Amino acid sequence: MLNRDMYLRKLLLLSLIAAGISSCGDVQLESGTAAVEEMSPRFEDQVADGAELYATNCAACHGTNLEGSTLGPLLSGYTFVQRWGTQTPALLLGNIQSNMPPGGNENISEDDYLNIVAHILNVNGVDTVSEALTTASNFEIADNISQVVAQRERSEPPAPQGLTVKGNTEDFVKFTPLTQEKLRDPDPADWPMHRRNFYAHSYSPLDQINTENVKNLRLEWVWNMHEGDSEPAPLVYNGIVYLINPGNVLQALDGKTGELIWEHWTGPANRQDMRNIAMYDDKIIQSTTDARIVALDARTGNQIWETQIADNRQGFSNSSGPIVADGMVISGLTGCTRYTPDDCYISAYDADNGELLWQFVTVAKIGEPGGDTWGGLDNMFRSGGDTWITGSYDPDLRLTYWGTAQQKPWVPVSRHMTIFDYGLYTNSTVAVNVDSGELDWHFQHVPAEALDLDEVFERVLINRGNDKLVFSLGKHGILWKSDRVSGKFLSFTETMFQNVFTHIDPETGAVTYREDIQNAQLNEWTSACPSSAGGKDWHSMTYHPPSGLIVAPLSQTCLENAAREVALVQGGGGVGASRKFFEMPGTNGNLGKVGAYNVDTMEEVWNHQQRASLHTGTISTGGNLVFVGDLDRRFKALDVNSGDVLWETRLGTSVQGHPVSFGVDGKQYVAVTTALGGTSPRVVPGVIATEITYPRSGNALYVFSLPDN
């Protein structure tokens, strides 16, 4: 284990996305040029000074020209103007001051912040302002963009739209509609939804590839994808692979050869990722990064219908796709960090035409059940409760199960609340009736969450005898077990070292925070393990029915966190915290861990630990294998019963996304993607384990199989 002095010296800064903007670079911004004597600066002077500050402190993540990268979102062009054009410089300034840079802002002057804002506005076309920016500048940003630039930036970006490659899957295989019955009981050769079945097992019953012959696994074909942030989860139905790419690009490929059949650019074109898609009947159903849902013909890629989930101009977006349950397209929503009158919700739409059926709001309002858990805040300032990971579904109970994210900002004092203002229904499991959209039950895992350790991830549904169970595992690294009929808490286990809670009640699951976390004040640093990279993050775990094991990809890092002041003002909000990261004590420097847990006893059966962090979900198969990939470009097969590594290969760049296994003409395949981006689970381990390197491009889909002989 690295000693305390060593890993304290390695406290590191992370790039975070907050209210649509993030910052990374040095721990502190360098001071800008001082004003000349007593003269007030001109806007042009602020722009010049801001350009130097930006180049030094921001360009490494956001790009020299504010174009964004896999480490930070773009701060220019269509997406920026769409989100911030109706806001004021004062509001933009407040968001940056409240949220960036993550490493702390104690020595950053207000003038420095104003200069950077001036530079950002100037790059976006604000070329003249009658007077220098101040903290009270209240003009709408878009109104001061020159006409030519405004026309260009408010139009769709210069990229293809609609079908760019024409083809028909029926040229390869006869198409049969994907019915509710087929989704409920998938053909062993198919992987027709994210995590393969309604219960989110990420398990394939195929056993042609097994513990005896996996050593012979070889590359069958590879398909280069579009560049950008990507955490993709392919679907496979009837031998056709459906693949989501960065920038809202959807492709259909022949599963045997990798030949492209059709490609559809839904837009907007950007570098943002979308984790997964859904399929139902004759449609591929895609969420977009600007909070729409689009249905395409699965055979041709032609658009059938489109609907809007929420207003992207208010910061709402999607990063995960929907689940389709009994003809209803059920979607989550993210970007619920800003103070707006609009709600954050789970919503359902008719799969035939996109018509809205219902919404379940994830934040309790004044006068509603749970409305008294928000410390008396006005409804506008009750922020958070995002549902940025796709839920699961029990077709017998007709309940869909979702995890909700924490309150925003991250620390109670920043949101003008206390640790006893629980904030329903954040950081909870919510079971929603699919017929009515009404809440059936909820269980709040961590009330008043205070460290950006959300419990939003997949809910795995498991039947053991007569017991109907639901399992979840979040950033705290705690595996939770509950009755999915009633929501009653049953058990938990800690999958790694944690020091956030001094006690977890074994009867009720109620948690008790450390006293210093309970009482954290503005600008006070508080340490905690695990970090906001997890624990467990977006990488889904698998349930292997033959062995009764859950096998989870885990991350072992810690953080220091300090709250910032966030004003209660419409359009404001964000995450409001500074953060630093370090290795987890007792891990011997191993950031990645695969852990296997018996679902009956909740005991750890085995674990595999390694220096490189894990960047894919785990899948398991009927061949008693678990597949997983990591930052160091390695894709591995482990024995599900022992954790022994039986096979591995090294790919073009970091292995990231959600593996799948499928069959075509009696032959089993295993597919995985390489990708970049991935938010804090990538950046935190990547800057701690600096010796691990990988190319900064190379998004691709790799497909493996056994030799024909």
URFENQUI-V126142 format. One line per field, one symbol per residue. ss: DSSP state (A for helix, B for strand, O for the rest). phi: phi as a letter, one per 30 degrees, with the letter a starting at -180 (. if undefined). A space follows every 10 residues. Layout:
ss: ???
phi: ???
//
This chain:
ss: OOOAAAAAAO OBOOOBBBOO BBBOOOOOOO OOOOOOOOOO OOAAAAAAAA AAAAAAAOAA AAOOOOOOBO OBOOOOAAAA AAAAOOOBAA AAAAAAAAAO OOOOOOOOOA AAAAAAAAAA AAAOOOOOOO OOOOOOOOOB AAAAOOAAAA AAAAOOOOOO OBBBBOOOAA AOOOOOOBOA AAAAOOOOOO BOOOOOOOOO OOBBOOOOOO OOOAAAOBBB BBBBOOOOBO OOBOBBBOOB BBBBBOOOBB BBBBOOOOOB BBBBBOOOOO OOOOOBOBBB BOBBBBBOOO OBBBBBBOOO OOBBBBBBOO OAAAOOBOOO OOBBBOOBBB BOOBOOOBOO OOOOBBBBBB OOOOOBBBBB BOOOOOOOOO AAAOOOOOAA AOBBOOOOOO OBBBOOOOBB BBBOOOBBOO OOOOOOOOOO OOOOOOOBBB BBBOOOOOBB BBBBOOOOOO OOOOOOOOOB BBBBOOBBBB BBBOOOOBBB BBBOOOOOBB BBBBOOOOOO BBBBOOOOOO BBBOAAAAOO OBOOBBBBBO BOOBOOOOOO OBBBOOOOBB BBBBBOBBBB BBBOOOOOOO OOBOOOBBBB BBBOOOOOOO OBBBBBBBOO OOOBBBBBBB OOOBOBOOBB BOOOBBBBBB OOOBBBBBBO OOOOBBBBBB OOOOBOBBOB BBBBOOBBBB BBBBOBOOOA AAAAAAAAOO OOOOOOOOOB BBBBBOOOO
phi: .ddddddddc ebcbdbcbhi bbbakddbdd ddddddhcdd ddeddddddd ddddddcbde cciecidiad caddbbiedd dedcddcced ddedddddbb dddkbdccdd dddddddedd ddddjdcbbd bddbdcdbdd eddcdeeddd ddddddddbd bidcbcabdd dcaddbecde ddddbdeedc bdbeiibedi dhbcddbdcb ddcddcebdc abbdcddkda bdbdcbbhic ccbdceiicc bcbdddcidd cabbcdidda cdcbdabbba hcbccbdcdc icbbccdddc iddcabbcda dddcjdabbb ddccbhicdc bcabicccdb dddcacbbbd ddbiddcabc ddcdceicei ddcciidded cccjiebcbd dbacdddhbc cbccdddbed ceddcibcdc cdidcdhbcc ccdddcicdc abbcdbdheb bhcdcddecc cbcbiddccb cbacddicdc bbdddciddc aabcdadbbd cdabddccid cbdedddece ceicdbcabd cddjhbcddd cbccedcicc cbdbbcbbbc bbdcdbddbe idjjciacbb baddeichid dcbcccbddd ciddcabbca dddcbbdcbb bddicbcabb ddiccbccdd dbiddcaabc cdbedbkbdb babbhiccbb baccacijhe ddddddddcd ddcaddakea ccbcadedc
//
